[in-house]
Amino acid sequence: RSSNNIVELQQVEKRYQGVNALQQLNLEVRQGEVLGLFGHNGAGKTTTIKLILGLISATAGEVRVFGEDPTQPEARHLRRKLGFLQENVSFYDQLSGLEVLQYFARLKGVPEKHCPALLEQVGLAQAGMRRVKTYSKGMRQRLGLAQALLGEPKLLLLDEPTVGLDPIATQDFYHRIEELKQRGCTVILCSHVLPGVEKYIDRAMILGQGHLLAEGSIHDLRQQADLPAVFHLQG
Ligand code: ATP
């Protein structure tokens, strides 16, 4: 693998009984970038994330994460290098934010003493002792981000992390992602909308029905007359 690539997918196909979710997909994620993965619902974004996390196997082609096949038992140590957050995470509402984070720290084998600093990093230092049921959606997603950051992952996979958040909570969330990027974290951000996230994206890939439709900087993609409609979606 090229030393700058954290993730490489080569000619990947994924079929679920009869459904071609991904076809001949080539994808690389470079060290330190925020890669935006765009496409309508069903385009194959979540399938791509699952392949990188090693939760499913490709039907054909190669998936390499930090140079290894993430589905192999020997690649278990990769889990500590990957952080994952999806949309609308739900936690144990009766626990405090700190207790939730401590619980996940135990699951991940990360010392609990790191939890208060992580809460602070996502702006929940004050709210850490409050029960999660009193949290707004934005606060819940930031708690989800703290969970994803346990163990200082090198690669953060965010699957529609701000769906349902108001514009202020959304911008707050992405400012934190920008800070992480500045600290050297690599990020894959899936979204079916562009507005609101574009300024945080270094490079974009647009998927449609399991195919790569276009790739490049947002600026370059905007110049293309035949851009898929997904790129113009408001939201
Ligand atoms: P969404 O935003 O709705 O999650 P997506 O771009 O993430 O969309 P995928 O979830 O990767 O898309 O789905 C790609 C295709 O594969 C869709 O047609 C979907 O219905 C199908 N698919 C996904 N998971 C399964 C599964 N477990 N079994 C069968 N088909 C599936």
Boltz pocket constraint, residues with backbone or C-beta under 6 A from the ligand:
constraints:
  - pocket:
      binder: B
      contacts: [[A, 16], [A, 17], [A, 19], [A, 20], [A, 21], [A, 39], [A, 40], [A, 41], [A, 42], [A, 43], [A, 44], [A, 45], [A, 46], [A, 47], [A, 48], [A, 192]]
      max_distance: 6.0
